[in-house]
Amino acid sequence: MISSPRLPTWVLRLGTLLLGSVLCLSAALYNGFPLVTSDSGAYLNVAVRPEVPADRPITYGLFMLVTSLRFSYWFIIWAQALLLAGLLLRCVQAFVPRLRSRLLRLTLVGLLAWATGFSWYCSQLMPDIFTAIGLLALGLLVLGKFRSGLEQAGLLALLLLSTIMHNSNLLSFSLTALGFGLVAWQQRLFARQLVRRAHWLAATAAVLAGWVVLPALHAAYGGGFTLSRAAPVFLMGRLVEAGIVDAYLADHCGDADATWLCAYRDRLPNDAIGFLWGADSPYNKTGGLNANLVGYRRIVRTILTSPRYYPQLATMAVQSTLRQLTHLAHGDGLWAYRENSSPYWRIPDLAPHELKPYLSSMQNNSSLHFEDLNTRTYAAQLLALLAVAAAGASRALRRLAPAALLLITIWGLGLVANAFAVGALANVLDRLQGRVAWLLPLGALLLLAELLPALGDWAHTRWAEHLAARPALPEKD
């Protein structure tokens, strides 16, 4: 018999990665074009004119410019999909070593895509997927799941890149890394060698470096050494929604510094979005960012440093974080953006030949529906919570899959930190939590995939011991 030659390992790995990337961008394939939101036009504007925007990092715009090759928007989301697929498959390999079949690993990723819809974030011309990419890299780095110093360096670079993609990532990743370090110290994980201190320090250093690297990048492009000039305005909008600015104006309307805003005291919007984007908002009526930036900074600084407002600030932070944790439905912002919209104006800039596919996509014909997917998403979240809680409550199960539980701990801290960074300091939006919420079902799948064979082996051993301990039956005459 003539045996068929086996394919080289690198070919199998590349094929697995490519198939995984198709799963990661399946939503865009279904839509007929990469998905956009109202903010996509702003990022595309940065890609065409590399200038530091006032309200967001320049990083993703530069990423779009490089990965598009000035030819196709598909290249941008495919680059995102390759990064995400590589990390997902690496996590499966590292935390479920028993699952050796490449087909089964792809099946697990496909099941996750169907149950959680994470592809709808990977397929967007937005930096949101880099929040999940950063947490995936952080988990691998902190737990030492890399095969060489070169792979560790690559993961550190990817973690740093993800950190500076979005302002909220700087805060949420820092809280996650430092929070896990505190947990590891309190639970003696370093002393028990369950986590190596050097691995945690390297990952934490990469995250904290973002606080210097991003301002330096902005300075290099003429934007000054700053994270975001508009940060006080976004926080101001959140304080307006919480009613704290009302209390501030009641206390300070007699001050000369507050006169310009006191004229609008009875007309403050009810929410942050109305304050930032409403046509009749005091923010826009008084000249926007440049006109009163110093004044907004002064008001925010006074509120944050005055103990009389601390009870309201604490209430706002807790309530907004908890609300954000429950807001993870799909479809937020994914409506039609046709003529006279920011994304429409920018699409011809990098790939003018793709304007017609953009207009004929399902999104721009209002043909996308998310009811069934959202039902699956919330069901997957509930089942994942139950599975993780059951495993964490059992000492025997904790011993069977300690690495997977530590990974879930890192991601769990990341989910809470993300909810705080976006919910308490900006807006409570489904899109901002949905972009990372699917990591919990992923962690539960990895945990179950690792536990089930171990539980089978444990049950087989116990049954064999039970049979061996039974008294022998007397022989019949």
C-alpha positions in Angstrom: 0.0 0.0 0.0 1.3 3.5 -0.9 0.8 5.9 2.0 -0.1 9.5 1.2 2.6 12.0 2.1 1.9 14.1 5.2 1.8 17.9 4.8 4.6 19.8 6.5 3.8 21.2 10.0 4.1 24.8 8.9 1.5 24.2 6.1 -0.9 22.7 8.6 -0.4 25.6 11.0 -0.9 28.2 8.3 -4.0 26.5 7.0 -5.4 26.4 10.5 -4.7 30.0 11.0 -6.3 31.0 7.7 -9.4 29.0 8.4 -9.6 30.5 11.9 -9.3 34.0 10.4 -12.3 33.3 8.2 -14.3 32.4 11.2 -13.2 35.7 12.8 -14.4 37.8 9.9 -17.4 35.7 9.0 -19.7 38.6 10.0 -18.2 40.8 7.3 -18.5 38.0 4.7 -22.1 37.7 5.6 -22.6 41.5 5.4 -20.8 41.8 2.1 -18.4 44.5 3.4 -16.5 45.4 6.6 -18.9 46.8 9.2 -18.8 50.5 10.1 -20.1 52.6 13.0 -20.5 56.4 13.2 -16.9 56.6 14.5 -15.4 54.7 11.6 -15.3 57.9 9.5 -13.2 59.7 12.1 -10.6 56.9 12.1 -10.6 56.8 8.3 -10.0 60.5 8.3 -6.9 59.9 10.5 -5.7 57.2 8.1 -5.9 59.6 5.1 -4.6 62.6 7.0 -2.3 61.4 9.8 -3.1 64.1 12.3 -3.8 63.6 16.0 -7.5 63.9 16.7 -8.7 65.7 19.8 -10.9 62.9 21.1 -9.1 59.6 20.3 -5.6 58.1 19.7 -4.0 58.3 16.3 -3.0 54.7 16.6 -5.9 52.9 14.9 -5.9 55.4 12.0 -2.2 54.5 11.4 -3.1 50.8 11.6 -5.7 51.3 9.0 -3.3 53.1 6.7 -0.7 50.4 6.9 -2.9 47.3 6.7 -5.2 48.6 4.0 -2.2 49.0 1.6 -4.3 51.9 0.3 -6.2 49.3 -1.8 -8.9 47.5 0.3 -10.8 47.8 3.5 -10.9 44.0 3.6 -7.2 43.9 4.3 -7.8 45.9 7.5 -10.2 43.5 9.0 -8.3 40.5 7.7 -5.2 41.7 9.6 -7.4 42.0 12.8 -8.8 38.5 12.1 -5.3 37.0 11.7 -4.2 38.5 15.0 -7.3 37.3 16.8 -7.3 33.8 15.3 -3.7 33.3 16.2 -4.3 34.2 19.8 -7.5 32.2 20.1 -5.8 29.0 18.7 -2.8 29.6 20.9 -5.0 29.9 24.0 -6.7 26.6 23.1 -3.4 24.9 22.5 -1.9 26.3 25.8 -4.8 25.8 28.1 -6.3 22.6 26.7 -3.2 20.6 25.7 -5.3 17.4 25.5 -7.1 18.9 22.5 -4.4 18.1 19.9 -6.6 17.9 16.8 -6.5 21.1 14.7 -10.0 20.3 13.5 -11.3 20.2 17.1 -9.6 23.5 17.9 -11.2 25.2 14.9 -14.5 23.6 15.9 -14.2 25.2 19.4 -13.5 28.6 17.8 -16.5 28.1 15.5 -18.8 27.2 18.4 -17.7 30.3 20.2 -18.3 32.5 17.1 -21.8 31.0 16.8 -22.7 31.4 20.5 -21.2 34.8 21.2 -21.0 36.6 17.8 -17.5 38.0 18.5 -16.9 38.2 14.7 -19.2 41.2 14.6 -16.5 43.1 16.5 -13.6 41.7 14.6 -15.3 42.6 11.3 -15.7 46.3 12.2 -13.5 49.1 10.9 -13.0 50.1 14.6 -10.4 49.5 17.3 -12.8 47.7 19.6 -11.5 44.2 18.9 -8.1 45.2 20.2 -9.5 45.3 23.7 -10.1 41.6 23.5 -6.8 41.0 21.6 -5.0 42.8 24.4 -6.6 40.7 27.2 -5.9 37.5 25.3 -2.2 38.5 25.0 -2.1 39.6 28.6 -3.4 36.2 29.8 -0.8 34.3 27.8 2.0 36.5 29.0 1.2 36.6 32.7 0.7 32.8 32.9 3.9 32.2 30.9 2.2 30.4 28.0 4.7 31.2 25.3 7.2 28.8 23.7 10.2 31.1 23.3 11.7 34.5 24.0 10.8 35.6 20.5 7.1 34.7 21.0 7.1 36.5 24.3 8.5 39.6 22.7 5.8 39.4 20.0 3.1 39.1 22.5 4.5 42.0 24.5 4.5 44.2 21.4 1.0 43.2 20.6 -0.1 43.9 24.1 1.5 47.4 23.9 -0.2 48.0 20.5 -3.6 47.0 21.9 -3.1 49.2 24.9 -2.6 52.4 22.9 -5.4 51.6 20.4 -8.1 53.1 22.6 -7.9 55.5 25.6 -10.1 53.2 27.7 -7.6 50.3 27.1 -4.9 52.3 28.9 -6.9 52.4 32.1 -8.6 49.0 31.9 -5.5 47.0 31.1 -3.6 48.8 33.9 -6.3 48.0 36.4 -6.4 44.4 35.2 -2.6 43.8 35.4 -2.2 45.6 38.7 -5.3 44.0 40.1 -4.1 40.5 39.2 -0.8 41.2 40.7 -2.6 42.1 44.0 -4.6 38.9 43.8 -1.5 36.8 43.1 0.3 38.4 46.1 -2.7 37.9 48.4 -3.2 34.3 47.3 0.5 33.6 47.4 0.5 32.6 43.7 4.0 33.9 43.3 5.3 32.1 46.3 3.7 28.8 45.2 5.1 29.2 41.7 1.7 29.1 40.1 2.5 32.4 38.5 6.1 33.6 37.8 6.7 37.1 39.1 9.0 37.9 36.1 6.2 37.1 33.6 3.7 39.3 35.4 6.2 42.2 35.7 7.0 42.0 32.0 3.4 42.2 31.0 2.6 44.9 33.5 5.5 47.0 32.2 4.3 46.7 28.6 0.8 48.0 29.7 2.2 50.8 31.8 4.6 51.8 29.0 1.5 52.8 27.0 1.0 55.8 29.2 4.3 57.2 27.8 4.3 55.7 24.4 0.9 57.1 23.3 1.7 60.7 24.3 5.1 60.3 22.6 3.4 59.1 19.4 1.1 62.0 19.5 4.0 64.4 20.0 5.8 62.9 17.0 2.7 63.7 14.8 2.5 67.3 16.1 -0.3 66.7 18.6 1.6 67.5 21.8 2.6 65.1 24.6 -0.9 64.2 25.7 -3.2 61.2 25.8 -6.4 63.1 24.6 -7.2 66.8 24.7 -10.9 66.0 24.9 -10.8 63.7 27.9 -12.2 66.3 30.3 -15.2 66.9 28.0 -16.1 63.2 27.8 -15.9 63.0 31.6 -17.9 66.2 31.8 -20.6 64.5 29.8 -20.7 61.6 32.2 -20.9 64.0 35.2 -23.8 65.8 33.6 -25.7 62.5 33.1 -25.0 61.6 36.8 -26.4 65.0 38.0 -23.1 66.0 39.6 -22.6 69.0 37.4 -26.0 70.2 38.5 -24.8 70.0 42.1 -21.6 71.8 41.2 -23.4 74.7 39.5 -25.7 75.0 42.5 -22.6 75.6 44.6 -20.5 77.7 42.2 -22.8 79.7 39.9 -21.6 82.8 41.8 -18.0 82.2 40.7 -16.7 84.0 37.7 -15.1 80.8 36.4 -18.6 79.2 36.1 -20.6 82.0 34.6 -20.3 80.8 31.0 -21.9 77.4 31.9 -24.4 78.7 34.5 -26.4 80.4 31.7 -27.3 76.8 30.6 -27.9 75.4 34.0 -31.6 74.7 33.4 -30.9 73.3 29.9 -28.3 70.6 30.6 -29.1 67.4 28.7 -30.1 64.3 30.5 -27.3 62.1 29.2 -23.7 62.2 28.1 -24.4 61.6 24.5 -26.8 64.6 24.4 -24.2 66.8 26.0 -21.5 65.8 23.6 -23.3 65.5 20.3 -26.7 67.3 20.7 -27.1 70.3 18.5 -28.6 72.4 21.3 -26.1 71.1 23.9 -24.3 73.8 26.0 -21.1 72.2 24.8 -21.9 73.0 21.1 -23.7 76.2 21.9 -20.7 77.7 23.7 -18.2 76.9 20.9 -17.2 73.3 21.4 -13.9 71.9 22.6 -11.5 74.7 21.9 -13.6 77.5 23.3 -14.0 76.3 26.8 -11.5 73.4 27.3 -9.8 75.2 30.2 -13.1 75.8 31.8 -14.1 72.1 31.5 -10.7 71.1 33.0 -11.3 73.4 35.9 -14.8 72.1 36.6 -13.7 68.4 36.4 -10.7 69.0 38.6 -12.8 70.8 41.2 -15.4 68.0 41.3 -12.7 65.3 41.5 -10.9 67.0 44.4 -13.9 68.1 46.5 -14.9 65.5 49.1 -18.5 66.8 49.1 -19.0 65.2 45.7 -17.4 61.9 46.6 -20.6 60.1 47.6 -22.2 61.0 44.3 -19.0 60.0 42.4 -18.8 56.7 44.1 -22.5 55.9 43.4 -22.1 56.9 39.8 -19.0 54.7 39.4 -20.5 51.6 41.0 -23.9 52.0 39.3 -22.4 52.7 35.9 -20.0 49.8 36.1 -22.7 47.3 37.0 -25.0 48.6 34.3 -22.2 48.3 31.7 -21.6 44.7 32.7 -25.2 43.8 31.6 -25.1 45.8 28.4 -23.6 43.5 25.7 -26.2 43.2 23.0 -25.1 43.1 19.3 -26.2 45.7 16.8 -25.3 48.8 18.7 -24.3 51.4 16.1 -24.5 48.9 13.2 -27.2 50.7 11.2 -27.1 52.2 7.7 -24.6 54.9 6.9 -25.4 56.0 3.4 -25.1 59.4 1.7 -24.3 62.4 3.9 -22.8 60.3 6.7 -19.2 60.4 8.0 -18.3 56.8 6.9 -19.7 57.4 3.4 -17.7 60.5 2.9 -14.4 58.7 3.9 -14.8 55.4 2.1 -13.5 56.7 -1.3 -10.3 58.1 0.3 -8.5 54.8 0.6 -10.4 52.5 -1.8 -12.7 54.4 -4.1 -13.6 51.3 -6.1 -15.2 49.8 -2.9 -17.9 52.5 -2.5 -20.5 50.4 -4.5 -19.9 47.3 -2.4 -20.1 49.4 0.7 -23.5 50.8 -0.4 -24.8 47.4 -1.4 -23.9 45.7 1.9 -26.6 44.3 4.1 -25.8 47.0 6.7 -26.4 49.8 4.3 -29.7 48.3 3.2 -30.9 47.9 6.8 -31.0 44.1 6.4 -29.1 43.1 9.6 -31.0 41.6 12.5 -29.6 40.6 15.8 -32.5 39.2 17.8 -31.5 35.5 17.6 -27.8 36.3 18.1 -28.6 38.4 21.2 -30.7 35.5 22.7 -27.7 33.2 22.2 -25.3 35.7 23.6 -27.1 36.2 26.8 -27.7 32.5 27.2 -24.0 31.8 26.6 -23.1 34.4 29.3 -25.4 32.8 31.8 -24.2 29.3 31.1 -20.6 30.5 31.3 -21.2 32.1 34.7 -22.7 29.0 36.1 -19.9 26.8 34.7 -17.2 29.0 36.1 -18.9 29.4 39.5 -19.3 25.6 39.8 -15.7 25.0 38.9 -14.4 27.7 41.2 -16.5 26.5 44.2 -15.1 22.9 43.9 -11.7 22.3 45.4 -11.3 19.1 43.4 -12.1 20.9 40.1 -9.8 23.8 40.9 -6.9 21.3 41.2 -7.8 19.7 37.8 -7.5 22.9 35.8 -5.7 25.6 37.8 -4.2 27.4 34.7 -7.6 27.8 33.0 -9.1 29.2 36.2 -6.3 31.7 36.6 -6.8 32.8 33.0 -10.5 33.3 33.7 -9.5 35.4 36.7 -7.4 37.7 34.5 -10.2 38.0 32.0 -12.8 38.5 34.7 -10.8 41.4 36.1 -10.5 42.7 32.5 -14.3 42.6 32.0 -14.9 44.6 35.2 -12.1 47.0 34.5 -13.4 47.6 31.0 -17.0 48.2 32.4 -15.6 50.8 34.8 -13.3 52.5 32.2 -16.1 53.0 29.7 -19.3 53.0 31.8 -18.2 55.2 34.7 -16.0 57.6 32.8 -17.7 57.9 29.4 -20.9 56.1 28.3 -22.9 53.0 29.0 -23.1 51.4 25.6 -23.7 47.7 24.5 -20.9 48.0 22.0 -18.3 48.9 24.6 -18.9 45.8 26.7 -19.9 43.4 24.0 -16.5 43.8 22.5 -14.9 41.8 25.4 -17.9 40.0 27.1 -17.4 37.0 24.9 -14.1 36.2 26.7 -16.1 34.7 29.6 -17.8 32.0 27.4 -14.4 31.4 25.9 -12.9 30.8 29.3 -15.8 28.5 30.2 -15.2 26.5 27.0 -11.5 26.2 27.7 -12.3 25.1 31.3 -14.8 22.5 30.2 -12.6 21.2 27.4 -9.8 20.7 30.0 -12.0 19.3 32.8 -14.1 16.8 30.9 -11.2 14.4 30.0 -9.7 14.9 33.5 -13.1 14.1 35.1 -13.4 11.0 32.9 -9.9 9.8 34.0 -10.8 10.6 37.6 -14.1 8.7 37.4 -12.3 5.7 35.7 -9.7 5.6 38.4 -12.2 5.8 41.2 -14.3 3.0 39.6 -11.2 0.8 39.2 -10.4 1.4 42.9 -13.9 0.6 43.9 -13.8 -2.7 42.0 -10.4 -3.6 43.5 -11.7 -3.0 47.0 -14.8 -5.2 46.7 -14.5 -8.6 48.4 -14.1 -11.5 46.0 -17.2 -13.6 45.5 -17.0 -17.1 46.7 -16.4 -19.7 44.1 -19.3 -22.0 43.3 -18.9 -25.8 43.8 
